[in-house]
Amino acid sequence: LLTKSIQNRSFATKEINIMKLKLLKSMNQQFIQFQELNIQAPRAFSLVFIENREFLVGSSFKGQTRIYEHLVLDLSS
């Protein structure tokens, strides 16, 4: 199980074929499905911070390393 924290939110992943991010809900301390990333046979992921931007780098045993930018969108309005 791989875990990382971004902006006071904890994420975890443990999958063989596709990287599935799960968000840790602080109220009941349970992980819920958050997002799937297209990384085959994920090996590890790391957070990289560059000029106030956050990137998730996912390495793979079988495919290419993928880089995703972490964005928070306010959809309330």
Contacts in CASP RR format, 6 or more apart in sequence:
PFRMAT RR
TARGET T0000
AUTHOR 0000-0000-0000
METHOD contacts of the structure
MODEL  1
LLTKSIQNRSFATKEINIMKLKLLKSMNQQFIQFQELNIQAPRAFSLVFI
ENREFLVGSSFKGQTRIYEHLVLDLSS
1 12 0 8 1.000
1 13 0 8 1.000
1 14 0 8 1.000
2 12 0 8 1.000
2 13 0 8 1.000
2 14 0 8 1.000
2 42 0 8 1.000
2 44 0 8 1.000
2 45 0 8 1.000
3 10 0 8 1.000
3 11 0 8 1.000
3 12 0 8 1.000
4 10 0 8 1.000
4 11 0 8 1.000
4 45 0 8 1.000
4 46 0 8 1.000
4 47 0 8 1.000
4 56 0 8 1.000
5 11 0 8 1.000
6 47 0 8 1.000
6 54 0 8 1.000
6 70 0 8 1.000
7 54 0 8 1.000
7 72 0 8 1.000
9 23 0 8 1.000
9 24 0 8 1.000
10 23 0 8 1.000
10 24 0 8 1.000
11 21 0 8 1.000
11 22 0 8 1.000
11 23 0 8 1.000
11 24 0 8 1.000
11 34 0 8 1.000
12 21 0 8 1.000
12 22 0 8 1.000
12 24 0 8 1.000
12 31 0 8 1.000
13 19 0 8 1.000
13 20 0 8 1.000
13 21 0 8 1.000
13 22 0 8 1.000
13 42 0 8 1.000
13 45 0 8 1.000
15 42 0 8 1.000
16 41 0 8 1.000
17 40 0 8 1.000
17 41 0 8 1.000
18 36 0 8 1.000
18 37 0 8 1.000
18 38 0 8 1.000
18 39 0 8 1.000
18 40 0 8 1.000
18 42 0 8 1.000
19 36 0 8 1.000
19 37 0 8 1.000
19 38 0 8 1.000
19 39 0 8 1.000
19 42 0 8 1.000
19 45 0 8 1.000
19 58 0 8 1.000
20 33 0 8 1.000
20 34 0 8 1.000
20 35 0 8 1.000
20 36 0 8 1.000
20 37 0 8 1.000
21 34 0 8 1.000
21 35 0 8 1.000
21 36 0 8 1.000
21 37 0 8 1.000
22 31 0 8 1.000
22 32 0 8 1.000
22 33 0 8 1.000
22 34 0 8 1.000
23 31 0 8 1.000
23 32 0 8 1.000
23 34 0 8 1.000
24 30 0 8 1.000
24 31 0 8 1.000
25 31 0 8 1.000
25 32 0 8 1.000
37 56 0 8 1.000
37 58 0 8 1.000
37 66 0 8 1.000
37 68 0 8 1.000
38 66 0 8 1.000
39 45 0 8 1.000
39 58 0 8 1.000
39 59 0 8 1.000
39 60 0 8 1.000
39 63 0 8 1.000
39 66 0 8 1.000
40 60 0 8 1.000
40 61 0 8 1.000
40 62 0 8 1.000
40 63 0 8 1.000
41 60 0 8 1.000
41 61 0 8 1.000
41 62 0 8 1.000
41 63 0 8 1.000
42 58 0 8 1.000
42 59 0 8 1.000
42 60 0 8 1.000
42 61 0 8 1.000
43 58 0 8 1.000
43 59 0 8 1.000
43 60 0 8 1.000
43 61 0 8 1.000
44 58 0 8 1.000
44 59 0 8 1.000
45 56 0 8 1.000
45 57 0 8 1.000
45 58 0 8 1.000
45 59 0 8 1.000
46 56 0 8 1.000
46 57 0 8 1.000
46 58 0 8 1.000
47 54 0 8 1.000
47 55 0 8 1.000
47 56 0 8 1.000
47 57 0 8 1.000
47 70 0 8 1.000
48 54 0 8 1.000
48 55 0 8 1.000
48 56 0 8 1.000
48 57 0 8 1.000
49 55 0 8 1.000
53 69 0 8 1.000
54 69 0 8 1.000
54 70 0 8 1.000
55 67 0 8 1.000
55 68 0 8 1.000
55 69 0 8 1.000
55 70 0 8 1.000
56 67 0 8 1.000
56 68 0 8 1.000
56 69 0 8 1.000
56 70 0 8 1.000
57 65 0 8 1.000
57 66 0 8 1.000
57 67 0 8 1.000
58 65 0 8 1.000
58 66 0 8 1.000
58 67 0 8 1.000
58 68 0 8 1.000
59 65 0 8 1.000
60 66 0 8 1.000
END
